Every structure is written in C-alpha cells, then in structure tokens.
Amino acid sequence: MRQFAEAAIVHAREVHGSAITLHHQALDTVDRILAAERQAGASERGSLALCYGSWLGEVAVTELEGRWVGLHEPHPPR
C-alpha cells in the first residue's frame, strides 16, 4: 500500500504542484486535489481512489500507530 500512497504524493506534486506528506496536515491539500480531479471529470478515478485511499491509510499508520490487516486475504477480516 505504501507504493500507492507514494504514487499519490508524486501525483500531487507533478500534476497539482502540491507537496503532501504522510501527515494529517496535508488533508486540506488532498481534499482540494480530489475536488479538482472530480471537477475535471478525471478518467483515472479508480487509480486515484486507490492511491489517495492508500495515502489516507498510510497517514493512519504513521500518525495513529495503525497497521494494515487482511492484505493477503480474498476478503477483509470480520
């Protein structure tokens, strides 16, 4: 998931000229980026959802001592 989160960081920088990190302070910036992508009718919505969703998950891992679970299972744990 980390590589997808890193792809979001690259996308933010290269496409939107915004520097984001794996910290909650970037949430407003990410919100603006996703709003701009939605307005533009981004054709890569699935990829963007995966990357920015992973970014948000990595923020939780980084700041809240979270962890990814169920990554090797066909379905999420119950």
KEDO-769525 format. One record per residue (C-alpha): x, y, z. Coordinates in steps of 0.2 Angstrom, whole numbers. Each point is the difference from the previous one (the first is absolute). Layout:
<sites>
{x X&y Y&z Z}
...
</sites>
This chain:
<sites>
{x 0&y 0&z 0}
{x 15&y 11&z 3}
{x 4&y 1&z -18}
{x -18&y 6&z -5}
{x 1&y 13&z 14}
{x 17&y 6&z -8}
{x -8&y 0&z -17}
{x -13&y 13&z 8}
{x 14&y 10&z 6}
{x 8&y 1&z -17}
{x -17&y 3&z -8}
{x -3&y 15&z 12}
{x 17&y 7&z -4}
{x 1&y -3&z -19}
{x -18&y 3&z -5}
{x -6&y 13&z 13}
{x 17&y 8&z 6}
{x -4&y -5&z 18}
{x 12&y -7&z 12}
{x -9&y -13&z 12}
{x 7&y -11&z 13}
{x -6&y -15&z 10}
{x -7&y 12&z 13}
{x -18&y 6&z 4}
{x 6&y 18&z -4}
{x -2&y -4&z -18}
{x -18&y -5&z 1}
{x -6&y 17&z -6}
{x 12&y 0&z -15}
{x -6&y -18&z -4}
{x -18&y 5&z 1}
{x 3&y 14&z -12}
{x 9&y -11&z -12}
{x -14&y -13&z 0}
{x -13&y 14&z -2}
{x 10&y 6&z -15}
{x 1&y -17&z -8}
{x -19&y -3&z 3}
{x -3&y 17&z -8}
{x 11&y -5&z -15}
{x -9&y -16&z -2}
{x 16&y -10&z 2}
{x 0&y -16&z -10}
{x 12&y -8&z 12}
{x -12&y 0&z 15}
{x 3&y -18&z 4}
{x 19&y 3&z 1}
{x -2&y 16&z 10}
{x -12&y -8&z 12}
{x 13&y -14&z 3}
{x 15&y 11&z 2}
{x -8&y 14&z 11}
{x -10&y -14&z 10}
{x 17&y -8&z 3}
{x 7&y 17&z 4}
{x -13&y 3&z 13}
{x 3&y -18&z 7}
{x 19&y 4&z 1}
{x -4&y 16&z 10}
{x -9&y -11&z 13}
{x 14&y -12&z 0}
{x 13&y 14&z 3}
{x -10&y 11&z 12}
{x -11&y -12&z 9}
{x 11&y -15&z 1}
{x -12&y -9&z -11}
{x 4&y -15&z -11}
{x -7&y -8&z -15}
{x -9&y -16&z 2}
{x -8&y -13&z -11}
{x 12&y 4&z -15}
{x 2&y -18&z -5}
{x -18&y -5&z 3}
{x -13&y -1&z -15}
{x -12&y 10&z 12}
{x 3&y 12&z 14}
{x 0&y -7&z 18}
{x -16&y 0&z 9}
</sites>
